[in-house]
Amino acid sequence: MAILTAQYRFRQRFRVPAAQAFRWCVDFGPADLALEGTRGRRRVRRIADDLVILSDTFLRPAGPPLVKTKLVRIRTSQMSWTSTHLTGPNRFSQFWYRIVPDGPRASHLDFTGLHVERSVSGVGAAAETKLARRLAKADSLGWKKYATAMEAELVPSQRK
């Protein structure tokens, strides 16, 4: 079986202070997938203050639901967390998230993904580059939706 790995990065800006953005991001809950615009459900199991297991079930138009289990390690002092896929088609993929302050009222997410894909037809540098571009586009779109939800919840209204 061919295995393809792709590393990719992106940034997502938030109009929220870094500490607030970090707390919002690691406050995992059952509604998270809906915020991203994905049909499915999430179960959250807190193992410790800094360790969470997420079980995501994605509903697909055709075929059975897709289940992914992820181990999330939270590093509060660094405003970062790591998510490692334990089950699912992308098992052993790992994602690093870090919230960085951009002054007193804004911040951004630095995201790095190391994606593992099995049963692929193409391998090599060109296939990795194509996969990395596709994943960065899809994941950054999801984080744009998270940013909108975060800001709607945390940014004070500008209306008077």
CORPEDA-V437425 format. One record per residue. SS is DSSP state (alpha for helix, beta for strand, coil for the rest). OMEGA is omega as a letter, one per 40 degrees, with the letter a starting at -180 (none if undefined). BURIAL is + if it has 16 or more other C-alpha atoms within 10 Angstrom, else -. Layout:
SS:OMEGA:BURIAL, SS:OMEGA:BURIAL
This chain:
coil:i:-, coil:i:-, beta:i:-, beta:i:+, beta:i:+, beta:i:+, beta:a:+, beta:a:+, beta:i:+, beta:i:-, beta:i:+, beta:a:+, beta:i:+, beta:i:+, coil:a:+, coil:i:+, coil:a:+, alpha:a:+, alpha:i:+, alpha:i:-, alpha:a:+, alpha:a:+, alpha:a:-, alpha:a:-, alpha:a:+, coil:i:+, coil:a:-, coil:i:+, coil:a:-, coil:a:-, coil:a:-, alpha:a:+, alpha:i:+, alpha:i:-, alpha:a:+, alpha:a:+, coil:a:-, coil:i:-, coil:i:-, beta:i:+, beta:a:+, beta:i:+, beta:a:+, beta:i:-, beta:i:-, beta:i:-, beta:i:-, beta:i:-, coil:a:-, coil:a:-, beta:a:-, beta:i:+, beta:i:+, beta:i:+, beta:a:+, beta:i:+, beta:a:+, beta:i:+, coil:a:-, coil:a:-, coil:i:-, coil:i:-, coil:a:-, coil:i:-, coil:i:-, beta:a:-, beta:i:+, beta:i:+, beta:a:+, beta:i:+, beta:a:+, beta:i:+, beta:a:+, beta:i:+, beta:a:-, alpha:a:-, alpha:i:-, alpha:a:-, coil:a:+, beta:i:+, beta:a:+, beta:i:+, beta:i:+, beta:i:+, beta:i:+, coil:i:+, coil:i:-, coil:a:-, coil:a:-, coil:a:+, coil:a:+, coil:i:+, coil:a:+, beta:a:+, beta:a:+, beta:a:+, beta:i:+, beta:i:+, beta:a:+, beta:i:+, beta:i:+, coil:a:-, coil:a:-, coil:a:-, coil:a:-, coil:i:+, beta:i:+, beta:i:+, beta:i:+, beta:a:+, beta:i:+, beta:i:+, beta:i:+, beta:a:+, beta:i:+, beta:a:+, beta:a:+, beta:i:-, coil:i:-, coil:i:-, coil:a:-, coil:i:-, coil:i:-, coil:a:-, alpha:a:-, alpha:i:-, alpha:i:-, alpha:i:+, alpha:i:-, alpha:i:-, alpha:a:+, alpha:i:+, alpha:a:-, alpha:a:-, alpha:i:+, alpha:i:+, alpha:a:-, alpha:a:-, alpha:i:+, alpha:i:+, alpha:i:-, alpha:i:+, alpha:i:+, alpha:i:+, alpha:i:-, alpha:i:+, alpha:i:+, alpha:i:-, alpha:i:-, alpha:a:+, alpha:i:+, alpha:a:-, alpha:a:-, alpha:a:-, coil:i:-, coil:a:-, coil:i:-, coil:a:-, coil:i:-, coil:none:-
